[in-house]
Amino acid sequence: MSAYWFARLDPSKKNSAFAPVSPVGWFVTFALAAALAVFVTVVLDAGGSPLMQVVGIAAGVLMGIGVFILSVRDKVDPERSLADYKGRAGS
């Protein structure tokens, strides 16, 4: 069993809440948390130089990209074959 990048429901275990998380998933999760901290501190703070506001906006964009990847990644399971999806679509 391979570790998923991010915590999500594990379809192979009925009583398991989450699949194991790989080190890459932890790194990306903490990077998104750091980007959120920069975004909140810089952009939502009324003060700050224009350069720091650009840095904060860039952090917000990175968060958006990360959230998009997280939302799309759970839609398709790479371990499942295309035939399984075609068979399930007909039912």
PyMOL Python script that loads the backbone (N, CA, C, O; Angstrom):
from pymol import cmd

cmd.read_pdbstr("""\
ATOM      1  N   MET A   1       0.848  -1.182   0.000  1.00  0.00           N
ATOM      2  CA  MET A   1       0.000   0.000   0.000  1.00  0.00           C
ATOM      3  C   MET A   1       0.888   1.238   0.000  1.00  0.00           C
ATOM      4  O   MET A   1       1.767   1.382   0.849  1.00  0.00           O
ATOM      5  N   SER A   2       0.658   2.098  -0.926  1.00  0.00           N
ATOM      6  CA  SER A   2       1.452   3.325  -0.998  1.00  0.00           C
ATOM      7  C   SER A   2       0.793   4.422  -0.174  1.00  0.00           C
ATOM      8  O   SER A   2      -0.428   4.475  -0.033  1.00  0.00           O
ATOM      9  N   ALA A   3       1.624   5.279   0.356  1.00  0.00           N
ATOM     10  CA  ALA A   3       1.114   6.389   1.164  1.00  0.00           C
ATOM     11  C   ALA A   3       0.623   7.496   0.250  1.00  0.00           C
ATOM     12  O   ALA A   3       1.276   7.841  -0.735  1.00  0.00           O
ATOM     13  N   TYR A   4      -0.524   8.043   0.583  1.00  0.00           N
ATOM     14  CA  TYR A   4      -1.047   9.158  -0.195  1.00  0.00           C
ATOM     15  C   TYR A   4      -0.323  10.439   0.193  1.00  0.00           C
ATOM     16  O   TYR A   4       0.273  10.532   1.266  1.00  0.00           O
ATOM     17  N   TRP A   5      -0.383  11.426  -0.697  1.00  0.00           N
ATOM     18  CA  TRP A   5       0.243  12.713  -0.400  1.00  0.00           C
ATOM     19  C   TRP A   5      -0.462  13.407   0.751  1.00  0.00           C
ATOM     20  O   TRP A   5       0.183  14.013   1.607  1.00  0.00           O
ATOM     21  N   PHE A   6      -1.767  13.320   0.773  1.00  0.00           N
ATOM     22  CA  PHE A   6      -2.537  14.066   1.754  1.00  0.00           C
ATOM     23  C   PHE A   6      -3.486  13.130   2.474  1.00  0.00           C
ATOM     24  O   PHE A   6      -3.892  12.099   1.936  1.00  0.00           O
ATOM     25  N   ALA A   7      -3.831  13.495   3.685  1.00  0.00           N
ATOM     26  CA  ALA A   7      -4.790  12.697   4.444  1.00  0.00           C
ATOM     27  C   ALA A   7      -6.133  12.712   3.732  1.00  0.00           C
ATOM     28  O   ALA A   7      -6.625  13.774   3.351  1.00  0.00           O
ATOM     29  N   ARG A   8      -6.717  11.558   3.555  1.00  0.00           N
ATOM     30  CA  ARG A   8      -8.036  11.465   2.937  1.00  0.00           C
ATOM     31  C   ARG A   8      -8.655  10.136   3.346  1.00  0.00           C
ATOM     32  O   ARG A   8      -7.992   9.295   3.953  1.00  0.00           O
ATOM     33  N   LEU A   9      -9.888   9.958   3.020  1.00  0.00           N
ATOM     34  CA  LEU A   9     -10.552   8.709   3.364  1.00  0.00           C
ATOM     35  C   LEU A   9      -9.878   7.541   2.664  1.00  0.00           C
ATOM     36  O   LEU A   9      -9.555   7.624   1.478  1.00  0.00           O
ATOM     37  N   ASP A  10      -9.669   6.475   3.380  1.00  0.00           N
ATOM     38  CA  ASP A  10      -9.014   5.300   2.820  1.00  0.00           C
ATOM     39  C   ASP A  10     -10.075   4.314   2.350  1.00  0.00           C
ATOM     40  O   ASP A  10     -10.752   3.707   3.181  1.00  0.00           O
ATOM     41  N   PRO A  11     -10.241   4.139   1.036  1.00  0.00           N
ATOM     42  CA  PRO A  11     -11.293   3.241   0.543  1.00  0.00           C
ATOM     43  C   PRO A  11     -11.017   1.769   0.816  1.00  0.00           C
ATOM     44  O   PRO A  11     -11.936   0.953   0.759  1.00  0.00           O
ATOM     45  N   SER A  12      -9.754   1.410   1.115  1.00  0.00           N
ATOM     46  CA  SER A  12      -9.427  -0.001   1.291  1.00  0.00           C
ATOM     47  C   SER A  12      -9.722  -0.505   2.702  1.00  0.00           C
ATOM     48  O   SER A  12      -9.742  -1.716   2.923  1.00  0.00           O
ATOM     49  N   LYS A  13      -9.950   0.393   3.660  1.00  0.00           N
ATOM     50  CA  LYS A  13     -10.219  -0.021   5.038  1.00  0.00           C
ATOM     51  C   LYS A  13     -11.544   0.568   5.495  1.00  0.00           C
ATOM     52  O   LYS A  13     -11.744   1.781   5.448  1.00  0.00           O
ATOM     53  N   LYS A  14     -12.441  -0.294   5.933  1.00  0.00           N
ATOM     54  CA  LYS A  14     -13.764   0.185   6.336  1.00  0.00           C
ATOM     55  C   LYS A  14     -13.709   0.969   7.647  1.00  0.00           C
ATOM     56  O   LYS A  14     -14.459   1.929   7.830  1.00  0.00           O
ATOM     57  N   ASN A  15     -12.827   0.563   8.556  1.00  0.00           N
ATOM     58  CA  ASN A  15     -12.803   1.191   9.873  1.00  0.00           C
ATOM     59  C   ASN A  15     -11.702   2.232  10.024  1.00  0.00           C
ATOM     60  O   ASN A  15     -11.519   2.790  11.107  1.00  0.00           O
ATOM     61  N   SER A  16     -10.965   2.499   8.943  1.00  0.00           N
ATOM     62  CA  SER A  16      -9.874   3.464   9.022  1.00  0.00           C
ATOM     63  C   SER A  16     -10.366   4.828   8.562  1.00  0.00           C
ATOM     64  O   SER A  16     -10.981   4.950   7.502  1.00  0.00           O
ATOM     65  N   ALA A  17     -10.096   5.843   9.358  1.00  0.00           N
ATOM     66  CA  ALA A  17     -10.584   7.182   9.013  1.00  0.00           C
ATOM     67  C   ALA A  17      -9.736   7.816   7.922  1.00  0.00           C
ATOM     68  O   ALA A  17     -10.277   8.438   7.007  1.00  0.00           O
ATOM     69  N   PHE A  18      -8.411   7.671   8.001  1.00  0.00           N
ATOM     70  CA  PHE A  18      -7.544   8.340   7.042  1.00  0.00           C
ATOM     71  C   PHE A  18      -6.461   7.406   6.549  1.00  0.00           C
ATOM     72  O   PHE A  18      -6.008   6.514   7.267  1.00  0.00           O
ATOM     73  N   ALA A  19      -6.055   7.626   5.319  1.00  0.00           N
ATOM     74  CA  ALA A  19      -4.919   6.910   4.764  1.00  0.00           C
ATOM     75  C   ALA A  19      -3.637   7.520   5.319  1.00  0.00           C
ATOM     76  O   ALA A  19      -3.648   8.666   5.768  1.00  0.00           O
ATOM     77  N   PRO A  20      -2.536   6.778   5.297  1.00  0.00           N
ATOM     78  CA  PRO A  20      -1.278   7.350   5.774  1.00  0.00           C
ATOM     79  C   PRO A  20      -0.829   8.523   4.907  1.00  0.00           C
ATOM     80  O   PRO A  20      -1.135   8.579   3.715  1.00  0.00           O
ATOM     81  N   VAL A  21      -0.113   9.445   5.506  1.00  0.00           N
ATOM     82  CA  VAL A  21       0.336  10.644   4.807  1.00  0.00           C
ATOM     83  C   VAL A  21       1.837  10.545   4.582  1.00  0.00           C
ATOM     84  O   VAL A  21       2.588  10.252   5.512  1.00  0.00           O
ATOM     85  N   SER A  22       2.272  10.786   3.366  1.00  0.00           N
ATOM     86  CA  SER A  22       3.695  10.722   3.049  1.00  0.00           C
ATOM     87  C   SER A  22       4.401  11.984   3.536  1.00  0.00           C
ATOM     88  O   SER A  22       3.737  12.980   3.823  1.00  0.00           O
ATOM     89  N   PRO A  23       5.723  11.965   3.634  1.00  0.00           N
ATOM     90  CA  PRO A  23       6.463  13.170   4.038  1.00  0.00           C
ATOM     91  C   PRO A  23       6.216  14.361   3.115  1.00  0.00           C
ATOM     92  O   PRO A  23       6.219  15.506   3.565  1.00  0.00           O
ATOM     93  N   VAL A  24       6.006  14.097   1.838  1.00  0.00           N
ATOM     94  CA  VAL A  24       5.715  15.196   0.905  1.00  0.00           C
ATOM     95  C   VAL A  24       4.417  15.883   1.303  1.00  0.00           C
ATOM     96  O   VAL A  24       4.307  17.106   1.223  1.00  0.00           O
ATOM     97  N   GLY A  25       3.449  15.107   1.725  1.00  0.00           N
ATOM     98  CA  GLY A  25       2.177  15.684   2.147  1.00  0.00           C
ATOM     99  C   GLY A  25       2.329  16.580   3.361  1.00  0.00           C
ATOM    100  O   GLY A  25       1.713  17.643   3.438  1.00  0.00           O
ATOM    101  N   TRP A  26       3.154  16.149   4.315  1.00  0.00           N
ATOM    102  CA  TRP A  26       3.396  16.991   5.487  1.00  0.00           C
ATOM    103  C   TRP A  26       4.085  18.283   5.081  1.00  0.00           C
ATOM    104  O   TRP A  26       3.728  19.356   5.567  1.00  0.00           O
ATOM    105  N   PHE A  27       5.074  18.191   4.189  1.00  0.00           N
ATOM    106  CA  PHE A  27       5.805  19.384   3.747  1.00  0.00           C
ATOM    107  C   PHE A  27       4.865  20.374   3.071  1.00  0.00           C
ATOM    108  O   PHE A  27       4.897  21.570   3.362  1.00  0.00           O
ATOM    109  N   VAL A  28       4.026  19.867   2.164  1.00  0.00           N
ATOM    110  CA  VAL A  28       3.094  20.749   1.451  1.00  0.00           C
ATOM    111  C   VAL A  28       2.080  21.348   2.420  1.00  0.00           C
ATOM    112  O   VAL A  28       1.718  22.518   2.295  1.00  0.00           O
ATOM    113  N   THR A  29       1.624  20.559   3.378  1.00  0.00           N
ATOM    114  CA  THR A  29       0.659  21.067   4.357  1.00  0.00           C
ATOM    115  C   THR A  29       1.246  22.208   5.172  1.00  0.00           C
ATOM    116  O   THR A  29       0.589  23.229   5.377  1.00  0.00           O
ATOM    117  N   PHE A  30       2.482  22.040   5.638  1.00  0.00           N
ATOM    118  CA  PHE A  30       3.115  23.110   6.415  1.00  0.00           C
ATOM    119  C   PHE A  30       3.431  24.314   5.539  1.00  0.00           C
ATOM    120  O   PHE A  30       3.373  25.449   6.009  1.00  0.00           O
ATOM    121  N   ALA A  31       3.766  24.082   4.263  1.00  0.00           N
ATOM    122  CA  ALA A  31       4.016  25.205   3.356  1.00  0.00           C
ATOM    123  C   ALA A  31       2.740  26.016   3.145  1.00  0.00           C
ATOM    124  O   ALA A  31       2.784  27.245   3.110  1.00  0.00           O
ATOM    125  N   LEU A  32       1.607  25.333   3.005  1.00  0.00           N
ATOM    126  CA  LEU A  32       0.334  26.046   2.858  1.00  0.00           C
ATOM    127  C   LEU A  32      -0.011  26.808   4.138  1.00  0.00           C
ATOM    128  O   LEU A  32      -0.540  27.918   4.078  1.00  0.00           O
ATOM    129  N   ALA A  33       0.286  26.218   5.286  1.00  0.00           N
ATOM    130  CA  ALA A  33       0.028  26.921   6.546  1.00  0.00           C
ATOM    131  C   ALA A  33       0.906  28.165   6.667  1.00  0.00           C
ATOM    132  O   ALA A  33       0.451  29.204   7.144  1.00  0.00           O
ATOM    133  N   ALA A  34       2.164  28.060   6.235  1.00  0.00           N
ATOM    134  CA  ALA A  34       3.053  29.224   6.266  1.00  0.00           C
ATOM    135  C   ALA A  34       2.565  30.300   5.306  1.00  0.00           C
ATOM    136  O   ALA A  34       2.612  31.490   5.621  1.00  0.00           O
ATOM    137  N   ALA A  35       2.095  29.877   4.130  1.00  0.00           N
ATOM    138  CA  ALA A  35       1.561  30.851   3.170  1.00  0.00           C
ATOM    139  C   ALA A  35       0.329  31.545   3.739  1.00  0.00           C
ATOM    140  O   ALA A  35       0.142  32.744   3.532  1.00  0.00           O
ATOM    141  N   LEU A  36      -0.504  30.805   4.448  1.00  0.00           N
ATOM    142  CA  LEU A  36      -1.674  31.414   5.082  1.00  0.00           C
ATOM    143  C   LEU A  36      -1.254  32.439   6.134  1.00  0.00           C
ATOM    144  O   LEU A  36      -1.846  33.514   6.233  1.00  0.00           O
ATOM    145  N   ALA A  37      -0.231  32.101   6.917  1.00  0.00           N
ATOM    146  CA  ALA A  37       0.243  33.036   7.941  1.00  0.00           C
ATOM    147  C   ALA A  37       0.776  34.313   7.307  1.00  0.00           C
ATOM    148  O   ALA A  37       0.495  35.409   7.791  1.00  0.00           O
ATOM    149  N   VAL A  38       1.541  34.182   6.229  1.00  0.00           N
ATOM    150  CA  VAL A  38       2.072  35.368   5.541  1.00  0.00           C
ATOM    151  C   VAL A  38       0.931  36.177   4.952  1.00  0.00           C
ATOM    152  O   VAL A  38       0.927  37.405   5.040  1.00  0.00           O
ATOM    153  N   PHE A  39      -0.037  35.496   4.350  1.00  0.00           N
ATOM    154  CA  PHE A  39      -1.169  36.190   3.731  1.00  0.00           C
ATOM    155  C   PHE A  39      -1.947  36.994   4.769  1.00  0.00           C
ATOM    156  O   PHE A  39      -2.253  38.167   4.553  1.00  0.00           O
ATOM    157  N   VAL A  40      -2.261  36.367   5.880  1.00  0.00           N
ATOM    158  CA  VAL A  40      -3.044  37.052   6.916  1.00  0.00           C
ATOM    159  C   VAL A  40      -2.251  38.211   7.509  1.00  0.00           C
ATOM    160  O   VAL A  40      -2.792  39.295   7.727  1.00  0.00           O
ATOM    161  N   THR A  41      -0.965  37.976   7.770  1.00  0.00           N
ATOM    162  CA  THR A  41      -0.149  39.006   8.414  1.00  0.00           C
ATOM    163  C   THR A  41       0.069  40.211   7.515  1.00  0.00           C
ATOM    164  O   THR A  41      -0.014  41.350   7.973  1.00  0.00           O
ATOM    165  N   VAL A  42       0.346  39.971   6.242  1.00  0.00           N
ATOM    166  CA  VAL A  42       0.750  41.064   5.352  1.00  0.00           C
ATOM    167  C   VAL A  42      -0.441  41.723   4.676  1.00  0.00           C
ATOM    168  O   VAL A  42      -0.582  42.945   4.719  1.00  0.00           O
ATOM    169  N   VAL A  43      -1.300  40.925   4.051  1.00  0.00           N
ATOM    170  CA  VAL A  43      -2.369  41.498   3.230  1.00  0.00           C
ATOM    171  C   VAL A  43      -3.490  42.070   4.088  1.00  0.00           C
ATOM    172  O   VAL A  43      -3.968  43.174   3.826  1.00  0.00           O
ATOM    173  N   LEU A  44      -3.906  41.342   5.094  1.00  0.00           N
ATOM    174  CA  LEU A  44      -5.020  41.814   5.902  1.00  0.00           C
ATOM    175  C   LEU A  44      -4.608  42.910   6.882  1.00  0.00           C
ATOM    176  O   LEU A  44      -5.459  43.608   7.433  1.00  0.00           O
ATOM    177  N   ASP A  45      -3.310  43.057   7.096  1.00  0.00           N
ATOM    178  CA  ASP A  45      -2.817  44.163   7.914  1.00  0.00           C
ATOM    179  C   ASP A  45      -2.825  45.420   7.050  1.00  0.00           C
ATOM    180  O   ASP A  45      -2.305  45.414   5.934  1.00  0.00           O
ATOM    181  N   ALA A  46      -3.411  46.489   7.563  1.00  0.00           N
ATOM    182  CA  ALA A  46      -3.556  47.712   6.760  1.00  0.00           C
ATOM    183  C   ALA A  46      -2.204  48.324   6.418  1.00  0.00           C
ATOM    184  O   ALA A  46      -2.056  48.917   5.349  1.00  0.00           O
ATOM    185  N   GLY A  47      -1.218  48.197   7.298  1.00  0.00           N
ATOM    186  CA  GLY A  47       0.091  48.788   7.038  1.00  0.00           C
ATOM    187  C   GLY A  47       0.956  47.872   6.194  1.00  0.00           C
ATOM    188  O   GLY A  47       0.497  46.846   5.692  1.00  0.00           O
ATOM    189  N   GLY A  48       2.215  48.257   6.046  1.00  0.00           N
ATOM    190  CA  GLY A  48       3.150  47.437   5.299  1.00  0.00           C
ATOM    191  C   GLY A  48       3.519  48.069   3.982  1.00  0.00           C
ATOM    192  O   GLY A  48       2.734  48.804   3.383  1.00  0.00           O
ATOM    193  N   SER A  49       4.726  47.775   3.535  1.00  0.00           N
ATOM    194  CA  SER A  49       5.195  48.346   2.276  1.00  0.00           C
ATOM    195  C   SER A  49       4.526  47.641   1.104  1.00  0.00           C
ATOM    196  O   SER A  49       4.042  46.519   1.256  1.00  0.00           O
ATOM    197  N   PRO A  50       4.491  48.281  -0.064  1.00  0.00           N
ATOM    198  CA  PRO A  50       3.910  47.627  -1.250  1.00  0.00           C
ATOM    199  C   PRO A  50       4.609  46.317  -1.600  1.00  0.00           C
ATOM    200  O   PRO A  50       3.967  45.381  -2.076  1.00  0.00           O
ATOM    201  N   LEU A  51       5.919  46.244  -1.370  1.00  0.00           N
ATOM    202  CA  LEU A  51       6.644  45.007  -1.662  1.00  0.00           C
ATOM    203  C   LEU A  51       6.124  43.862  -0.796  1.00  0.00           C
ATOM    204  O   LEU A  51       5.923  42.752  -1.288  1.00  0.00           O
ATOM    205  N   MET A  52       5.906  44.125   0.483  1.00  0.00           N
ATOM    206  CA  MET A  52       5.401  43.079   1.366  1.00  0.00           C
ATOM    207  C   MET A  52       3.969  42.702   1.018  1.00  0.00           C
ATOM    208  O   MET A  52       3.569  41.554   1.207  1.00  0.00           O
ATOM    209  N   GLN A  53       3.195  43.649   0.514  1.00  0.00           N
ATOM    210  CA  GLN A  53       1.843  43.313   0.086  1.00  0.00           C
ATOM    211  C   GLN A  53       1.875  42.395  -1.133  1.00  0.00           C
ATOM    212  O   GLN A  53       1.047  41.492  -1.256  1.00  0.00           O
ATOM    213  N   VAL A  54       2.834  42.626  -2.037  1.00  0.00           N
ATOM    214  CA  VAL A  54       2.986  41.732  -3.193  1.00  0.00           C
ATOM    215  C   VAL A  54       3.373  40.335  -2.714  1.00  0.00           C
ATOM    216  O   VAL A  54       2.874  39.336  -3.232  1.00  0.00           O
ATOM    217  N   VAL A  55       4.266  40.268  -1.722  1.00  0.00           N
ATOM    218  CA  VAL A  55       4.651  38.963  -1.171  1.00  0.00           C
ATOM    219  C   VAL A  55       3.435  38.264  -0.562  1.00  0.00           C
ATOM    220  O   VAL A  55       3.257  37.058  -0.732  1.00  0.00           O
ATOM    221  N   GLY A  56       2.604  39.023   0.143  1.00  0.00           N
ATOM    222  CA  GLY A  56       1.407  38.438   0.738  1.00  0.00           C
ATOM    223  C   GLY A  56       0.418  37.956  -0.300  1.00  0.00           C
ATOM    224  O   GLY A  56      -0.187  36.895  -0.146  1.00  0.00           O
ATOM    225  N   ILE A  57       0.250  38.739  -1.365  1.00  0.00           N
ATOM    226  CA  ILE A  57      -0.657  38.323  -2.441  1.00  0.00           C
ATOM    227  C   ILE A  57      -0.122  37.067  -3.120  1.00  0.00           C
ATOM    228  O   ILE A  57      -0.894  36.169  -3.456  1.00  0.00           O
ATOM    229  N   ALA A  58       1.196  36.995  -3.325  1.00  0.00           N
ATOM    230  CA  ALA A  58       1.794  35.794  -3.916  1.00  0.00           C
ATOM    231  C   ALA A  58       1.549  34.580  -3.020  1.00  0.00           C
ATOM    232  O   ALA A  58       1.289  33.484  -3.516  1.00  0.00           O
ATOM    233  N   ALA A  59       1.631  34.775  -1.705  1.00  0.00           N
ATOM    234  CA  ALA A  59       1.344  33.672  -0.784  1.00  0.00           C
ATOM    235  C   ALA A  59      -0.110  33.232  -0.913  1.00  0.00           C
ATOM    236  O   ALA A  59      -0.411  32.040  -0.855  1.00  0.00           O
ATOM    237  N   GLY A  60      -1.013  34.202  -1.088  1.00  0.00           N
ATOM    238  CA  GLY A  60      -2.419  33.856  -1.290  1.00  0.00           C
ATOM    239  C   GLY A  60      -2.647  33.077  -2.571  1.00  0.00           C
ATOM    240  O   GLY A  60      -3.452  32.147  -2.605  1.00  0.00           O
ATOM    241  N   VAL A  61      -1.932  33.459  -3.634  1.00  0.00           N
ATOM    242  CA  VAL A  61      -2.042  32.730  -4.906  1.00  0.00           C
ATOM    243  C   VAL A  61      -1.536  31.302  -4.735  1.00  0.00           C
ATOM    244  O   VAL A  61      -2.149  30.360  -5.236  1.00  0.00           O
ATOM    245  N   LEU A  62      -0.418  31.141  -4.029  1.00  0.00           N
ATOM    246  CA  LEU A  62       0.101  29.791  -3.786  1.00  0.00           C
ATOM    247  C   LEU A  62      -0.891  28.957  -2.980  1.00  0.00           C
ATOM    248  O   LEU A  62      -1.051  27.763  -3.231  1.00  0.00           O
ATOM    249  N   MET A  63      -1.551  29.582  -2.018  1.00  0.00           N
ATOM    250  CA  MET A  63      -2.582  28.865  -1.264  1.00  0.00           C
ATOM    251  C   MET A  63      -3.713  28.420  -2.176  1.00  0.00           C
ATOM    252  O   MET A  63      -4.201  27.296  -2.067  1.00  0.00           O
ATOM    253  N   GLY A  64      -4.129  29.303  -3.075  1.00  0.00           N
ATOM    254  CA  GLY A  64      -5.199  28.949  -4.006  1.00  0.00           C
ATOM    255  C   GLY A  64      -4.824  27.774  -4.880  1.00  0.00           C
ATOM    256  O   GLY A  64      -5.633  26.874  -5.110  1.00  0.00           O
ATOM    257  N   ILE A  65      -3.583  27.784  -5.371  1.00  0.00           N
ATOM    258  CA  ILE A  65      -3.109  26.666  -6.195  1.00  0.00           C
ATOM    259  C   ILE A  65      -3.089  25.381  -5.373  1.00  0.00           C
ATOM    260  O   ILE A  65      -3.496  24.323  -5.854  1.00  0.00           O
ATOM    261  N   GLY A  66      -2.615  25.475  -4.130  1.00  0.00           N
ATOM    262  CA  GLY A  66      -2.564  24.293  -3.274  1.00  0.00           C
ATOM    263  C   GLY A  66      -3.942  23.731  -2.981  1.00  0.00           C
ATOM    264  O   GLY A  66      -4.141  22.516  -3.006  1.00  0.00           O
ATOM    265  N   VAL A  67      -4.891  24.609  -2.704  1.00  0.00           N
ATOM    266  CA  VAL A  67      -6.261  24.153  -2.439  1.00  0.00           C
ATOM    267  C   VAL A  67      -6.862  23.517  -3.686  1.00  0.00           C
ATOM    268  O   VAL A  67      -7.584  22.526  -3.585  1.00  0.00           O
ATOM    269  N   PHE A  68      -6.572  24.077  -4.862  1.00  0.00           N
ATOM    270  CA  PHE A  68      -7.064  23.491  -6.110  1.00  0.00           C
ATOM    271  C   PHE A  68      -6.499  22.089  -6.299  1.00  0.00           C
ATOM    272  O   PHE A  68      -7.226  21.167  -6.668  1.00  0.00           O
ATOM    273  N   ILE A  69      -5.197  21.929  -6.047  1.00  0.00           N
ATOM    274  CA  ILE A  69      -4.584  20.605  -6.191  1.00  0.00           C
ATOM    275  C   ILE A  69      -5.215  19.623  -5.209  1.00  0.00           C
ATOM    276  O   ILE A  69      -5.496  18.477  -5.562  1.00  0.00           O
ATOM    277  N   LEU A  70      -5.438  20.077  -3.970  1.00  0.00           N
ATOM    278  CA  LEU A  70      -6.057  19.194  -2.980  1.00  0.00           C
ATOM    279  C   LEU A  70      -7.466  18.786  -3.397  1.00  0.00           C
ATOM    280  O   LEU A  70      -7.864  17.638  -3.200  1.00  0.00           O
ATOM    281  N   SER A  71      -8.222  19.722  -3.972  1.00  0.00           N
ATOM    282  CA  SER A  71      -9.603  19.411  -4.329  1.00  0.00           C
ATOM    283  C   SER A  71      -9.678  18.511  -5.550  1.00  0.00           C
ATOM    284  O   SER A  71     -10.562  17.657  -5.633  1.00  0.00           O
ATOM    285  N   VAL A  72      -8.773  18.685  -6.493  1.00  0.00           N
ATOM    286  CA  VAL A  72      -8.814  17.872  -7.712  1.00  0.00           C
ATOM    287  C   VAL A  72      -8.246  16.489  -7.457  1.00  0.00           C
ATOM    288  O   VAL A  72      -8.697  15.518  -8.064  1.00  0.00           O
ATOM    289  N   ARG A  73      -7.271  16.381  -6.575  1.00  0.00           N
ATOM    290  CA  ARG A  73      -6.567  15.118  -6.374  1.00  0.00           C
ATOM    291  C   ARG A  73      -7.489  14.019  -5.850  1.00  0.00           C
ATOM    292  O   ARG A  73      -7.283  12.847  -6.167  1.00  0.00           O
ATOM    293  N   ASP A  74      -8.481  14.365  -5.071  1.00  0.00           N
ATOM    294  CA  ASP A  74      -9.371  13.344  -4.526  1.00  0.00           C
ATOM    295  C   ASP A  74     -10.432  12.888  -5.520  1.00  0.00           C
ATOM    296  O   ASP A  74     -11.126  11.905  -5.263  1.00  0.00           O
ATOM    297  N   LYS A  75     -10.572  13.578  -6.643  1.00  0.00           N
ATOM    298  CA  LYS A  75     -11.616  13.213  -7.598  1.00  0.00           C
ATOM    299  C   LYS A  75     -11.267  11.940  -8.363  1.00  0.00           C
ATOM    300  O   LYS A  75     -12.156  11.153  -8.688  1.00  0.00           O
ATOM    301  N   VAL A  76      -9.989  11.730  -8.654  1.00  0.00           N
ATOM    302  CA  VAL A  76      -9.559  10.572  -9.430  1.00  0.00           C
ATOM    303  C   VAL A  76      -8.520   9.814  -8.621  1.00  0.00           C
ATOM    304  O   VAL A  76      -7.545  10.397  -8.148  1.00  0.00           O
ATOM    305  N   ASP A  77      -8.729   8.519  -8.463  1.00  0.00           N
ATOM    306  CA  ASP A  77      -7.779   7.680  -7.745  1.00  0.00           C
ATOM    307  C   ASP A  77      -6.814   7.078  -8.757  1.00  0.00           C
ATOM    308  O   ASP A  77      -7.241   6.288  -9.599  1.00  0.00           O
ATOM    309  N   PRO A  78      -5.517   7.424  -8.708  1.00  0.00           N
ATOM    310  CA  PRO A  78      -4.576   6.909  -9.705  1.00  0.00           C
ATOM    311  C   PRO A  78      -4.367   5.408  -9.624  1.00  0.00           C
ATOM    312  O   PRO A  78      -3.855   4.805 -10.567  1.00  0.00           O
ATOM    313  N   GLU A  79      -4.758   4.786  -8.503  1.00  0.00           N
ATOM    314  CA  GLU A  79      -4.579   3.347  -8.361  1.00  0.00           C
ATOM    315  C   GLU A  79      -5.735   2.559  -8.972  1.00  0.00           C
ATOM    316  O   GLU A  79      -5.686   1.330  -9.027  1.00  0.00           O
ATOM    317  N   ARG A  80      -6.751   3.243  -9.422  1.00  0.00           N
ATOM    318  CA  ARG A  80      -7.908   2.575 -10.012  1.00  0.00           C
ATOM    319  C   ARG A  80      -7.820   2.687 -11.534  1.00  0.00           C
ATOM    320  O   ARG A  80      -7.413   3.723 -12.060  1.00  0.00           O
ATOM    321  N   SER A  81      -8.194   1.642 -12.225  1.00  0.00           N
ATOM    322  CA  SER A  81      -8.062   1.646 -13.680  1.00  0.00           C
ATOM    323  C   SER A  81      -9.205   2.419 -14.329  1.00  0.00           C
ATOM    324  O   SER A  81     -10.250   2.647 -13.720  1.00  0.00           O
ATOM    325  N   LEU A  82      -8.984   2.812 -15.569  1.00  0.00           N
ATOM    326  CA  LEU A  82     -10.004   3.554 -16.309  1.00  0.00           C
ATOM    327  C   LEU A  82     -11.248   2.698 -16.518  1.00  0.00           C
ATOM    328  O   LEU A  82     -12.362   3.220 -16.557  1.00  0.00           O
ATOM    329  N   ALA A  83     -11.065   1.387 -16.652  1.00  0.00           N
ATOM    330  CA  ALA A  83     -12.214   0.501 -16.845  1.00  0.00           C
ATOM    331  C   ALA A  83     -13.139   0.524 -15.625  1.00  0.00           C
ATOM    332  O   ALA A  83     -14.358   0.428 -15.766  1.00  0.00           O
ATOM    333  N   ASP A  84     -12.563   0.651 -14.440  1.00  0.00           N
ATOM    334  CA  ASP A  84     -13.393   0.726 -13.235  1.00  0.00           C
ATOM    335  C   ASP A  84     -14.267   1.965 -13.260  1.00  0.00           C
ATOM    336  O   ASP A  84     -15.435   1.915 -12.874  1.00  0.00           O
ATOM    337  N   TYR A  85     -13.699   3.086 -13.716  1.00  0.00           N
ATOM    338  CA  TYR A  85     -14.484   4.315 -13.781  1.00  0.00           C
ATOM    339  C   TYR A  85     -15.574   4.216 -14.841  1.00  0.00           C
ATOM    340  O   TYR A  85     -16.690   4.691 -14.632  1.00  0.00           O
ATOM    341  N   LYS A  86     -15.258   3.601 -15.977  1.00  0.00           N
ATOM    342  CA  LYS A  86     -16.269   3.451 -17.031  1.00  0.00           C
ATOM    343  C   LYS A  86     -17.402   2.552 -16.553  1.00  0.00           C
ATOM    344  O   LYS A  86     -18.569   2.832 -16.827  1.00  0.00           O
ATOM    345  N   GLY A  87     -17.072   1.476 -15.842  1.00  0.00           N
ATOM    346  CA  GLY A  87     -18.103   0.581 -15.336  1.00  0.00           C
ATOM    347  C   GLY A  87     -18.963   1.245 -14.285  1.00  0.00           C
ATOM    348  O   GLY A  87     -20.169   1.006 -14.225  1.00  0.00           O
ATOM    349  N   ARG A  88     -18.356   2.077 -13.454  1.00  0.00           N
ATOM    350  CA  ARG A  88     -19.104   2.748 -12.405  1.00  0.00           C
ATOM    351  C   ARG A  88     -19.977   3.858 -12.976  1.00  0.00           C
ATOM    352  O   ARG A  88     -21.042   4.149 -12.431  1.00  0.00           O
ATOM    353  N   ALA A  89     -19.542   4.476 -14.060  1.00  0.00           N
ATOM    354  CA  ALA A  89     -20.302   5.583 -14.648  1.00  0.00           C
ATOM    355  C   ALA A  89     -21.632   5.095 -15.211  1.00  0.00           C
ATOM    356  O   ALA A  89     -22.610   5.843 -15.234  1.00  0.00           O
ATOM    357  N   GLY A  90     -21.672   3.838 -15.667  1.00  0.00           N
ATOM    358  CA  GLY A  90     -22.895   3.324 -16.260  1.00  0.00           C
ATOM    359  C   GLY A  90     -23.959   2.997 -15.236  1.00  0.00           C
ATOM    360  O   GLY A  90     -25.142   2.934 -15.570  1.00  0.00           O
ATOM    361  N   SER A  91     -23.554   2.788 -13.986  1.00  0.00           N
ATOM    362  CA  SER A  91     -24.530   2.383 -12.969  1.00  0.00           C
ATOM    363  C   SER A  91     -25.199   3.573 -12.328  1.00  0.00           C
ATOM    364  O   SER A  91     -26.047   3.407 -11.451  1.00  0.00           O
TER     365      SER A  91
END
""", "prot")
cmd.dss("prot")
cmd.show_as("cartoon", "prot")
cmd.util.cbc("prot")
cmd.orient("prot")
